[in-house]
Amino acid sequence: MENDRISDFFIVAFIFSWVLWIPIAMVSAGFSFPQPLQAFLESPYNPAAFGPTLAAVLLSYRYGGRDELLALLRKGVNYDFHRLWWPVILLFFPVLTAVALYLGVLWGDPHPYLYWTSQPLTVIMVFIYIFFLGGPLQEEFGWRGYALPRLQRRYSPIYTALIIGFIWGLWHIPLFFIGGSIQSQVPFWSFMILIISASVIYTWVYNSTGSILATMIIHTTGNLSYFLFPVQGTLAGGIFLMILNVAAALAVMLFAGSELKTDFGGQGH
């Protein structure tokens, strides 16, 4: 039964997202669809990215009924974790990305113009947009809220983080063929390195806090960091970004303690 629940989750998440993403990739390749279908597919209202969260909600209710669904949703508003986690989830990735950008500039990359420094309110607006429509709300109920604890019943947290990171990366494949997407602007291999590293760190955060909200926030600040410090538009900075992310993931594996070395319920501390 547990295997069915996990495989069903991945199937539903992929099918829902890919059915709505692949037509956009086809448009980027020169195909066209009748209006207003094409307008809907290319609009911000296309719900493709909600595949993982939708799968988690549907399957939680199907297999566990109202109680399991409510338990999942409560983790999405759970802020009852140690206050020392707030600097981690808010600053971890922005600091990492800023350091990568700085090292890239020292190595010879052109110094980017950080226009948000003169418009600080933009940061809040972009944070809110990313939280709701840039991945976190659309994905984290699924990857960390649903798949992670179930896979950890069979595998170690480290192995589970790597499995989910790999599958999570594959889930993004259609975006590499959609013009204007972030994925279309980076090599697939570098994206996979970054996302698997992120999966290790998100697993550490979720297992330490028991909170989907915490993972949604660190996911938001992770995506926001590329807006704050546009390192992916640099050469040396992009390389430093991968090195620092892998180093951070390895450090978590080595020093995070039980949160990544044993299988437990991910209760808040």
N, C-alpha and C positions, 0 to 999 in steps of 0.2 A: 504493500500500500504506500509506504513512504517513498519508494522508488518511483511509483506512478505519480505521486504528488510533485516530485521534483522535475521529472521529465515532462509532465503536463505543463508545469510553469514555464519551462524553456520553450516548449512548442507554442504555447499561447502568446508569450511575449514576442517571439520572433515573427510568427505569422501576422499578428496584428500590426506590428511596426513595419515589417517589410512590404505588406500588401499596400500600405499607404506611402512608403518611401520609394519603392521601385518605380512607380509611375513618374515621380518627380525626377528620378535619375534618367528615365526615358525622355522626359521633356528636355533635360540638359543635353541629351544626345541628339536632339532634333525632332523627336516625335511631338505630336500635339494631341490634345484631348478636347472634347466639346466643352464649351463654356456653359455653365459656370463651374463645371467639374475641375478644370485646370486651375481656375482662380482659387478654388477651395484647397486643392492639393498644395499650391504654392503659398498659401496664406499662413499666418501665425496660428490660425485656428485648426490646422491639420493636427489631429491628436496622435499621430504616429508614435511619438516619443513616449507616450503614456503606456506603451505595451507592457513593460515590467510591472508597473504599479497596478494596472488593470488586471493583469494575470494574478497578482498576489491577492487582490481584493476578491476576485471571482472564485479562486480556488480555496481561499480561506473560508469563504461562506459555503462553498460546495462540500468541502470535506469536514469542516469544523463547526458550521452553522454560525449563528449570530455571535456566540461567545468568542469564538476564535477570531472572527472579523473585528469585533470590538477591541480585542486584545492587540491585534495588529495596529489598528487605528490609534489606540492610546499611546503606543510607542512613537507615533508620529508627532505627538504633542508633549512627550515626556521631557521635561527639563530638570528632573530631579536627579541630577548627577553632580559630582563634586565640582565646585566652582573653578578649580584649577584647570578643568578641561576647556573652559571658555577661551583662554588665550591660545590653546592648541587648535581648536576648531576654527577660530577666527584668523589666526596669524601664521599657522604652519606653512601653508602653501604660498601666501603672498611673500613671506620672508624668503622662502626657498627660491621663488621665481625672481625676486628682486636681486638676490645674490647672484643668480645665474646671469641676469642681464648685466649687472655690474662687472662680473668677471669677463663677460663677452666684450664689453666696452674696453676694459683694460687690455684685452687680447687684440683689439683692433676694430671691433664692430663700431659703426656710427652711433653716436649718442642719440637715443630716441627722444622725441618731444613728448613729455607726459602732460598732455593738455588738461587732464582732470585735476591737476594740482591747483589750477586757477578756477576750477569749477567743482569744488568738493561735493556738492549736492548730487552731482552726476553719479558718484560712487554709490550712494544710497539707492538711487533709481535703478542703476544697473544691477545691484545686489538683489533687489526685489524682483526684477525681471528674470534674472537667472534662476532664482529660487523657484519661481512658479513655472517658467516656460523654458528654462535653459538646461534642464536635466534633473536636478535634485528631486523635486516633487514627482516628476514623471518616472523616475527610476528607483529611488532608494527603498520604497516600500517593497519592491521586488527583489533587487539584488541582495541588499543587506537584511531587510525585514523578513523576507520569506525564504529565499534560497539559502542564505548563509547559515542560519541556525539548524536547518534540516540537513544540509550537507555535513555540518560539524558533528552530527550524531554518528556519522560513518567515518569521517576523516579528521585529521588534525586541523586546527585553525590555519596553520601555514599552508597546508596542501589545499584546503578549501578556498583560501584567499587566492591562490594561484589558479585554481580551476575556474572560479567565478570571474577573475580578471581576464582570463583567456576568452571565456564565453562572452563576457561583457564587451570585449574588444571586437569579437566577430559580429556581434549584434549591430555594430556601427557600420558594417561593410557598405550598405547602400549609400551612406552619406559620402563616401569617397568618390562617388560618381555624380554627386549633386553639386553643380557649380555654386560657388559662394559659401559653401559649408566650411567649417574649420578643418574637417577631415580632408577635404579636397585639396587643401593647401599644405599638407604635411605627408611625408612618406608613411606607408602603412606600418612598417617595422618600428619606426620611432614612436608612432601612436601606441602600438602594442606595448612597447617598453614602458611608456608613461602610464598607461591604464592598468597594467598588471602591478606596477609599483604602487599606484593609487589604491588598488584593491587591497593590498597588504595593509596600508595605512588605515583605510576605512574599516577593515576588519578589526584592527586594533582598537579603533575608536568605538565601534559598535559593541564589541565584547567587553570593553571597559565601562561603558555607560549604560548598555541595554536600551539605548535611545536611537530610534530612527531619525528623530529631529537632529541629534548631534551629527549624524552622518549626512543629513541633508545640508546642514550648515557648512560642514567642511567641504562637501562637494561644491556648494555655492562659492565659497571663498577660493577653492581650487580653480574653478572656471573664471572667477572674477580676477584672479591674479594675472591671467593672460591679457585682460583688459587694462589692468593697472600698469603692468610691466610687459610690453609686447615683445617678449623674448623670441617668440616663434618666427618673427620677421627678421631675425638675425642669424648669422651662421655659427660663430663661436658660442654665442649665448644659448642657442638651441642644443648644442652639444653639452655644454655645462649643465643645462636643465636636465637632460637625461642622466648625466652622471650623478647629479645631486639627488634626483628622485630615486634612482637605484640605491644610492648610498643610504638615503633615509629609510627606504624599505628594508634594507639589510640590517640597519641599526635597530629598527623595530623588531625584526625577527630575532636578533641576538639579545636585546636588552629589555623587551617589553614584558618579560615574565610570563605568568600564567595566561595572560590575555591572548598570547599567540603560541603557547606551548601545550596547553591542555584544552580539552573540550568541556565547556561548562555553559551554563544557561545565559550568559551575558547579562547578569543582573547589575544594576547600577551600584556604584560604590559610595 
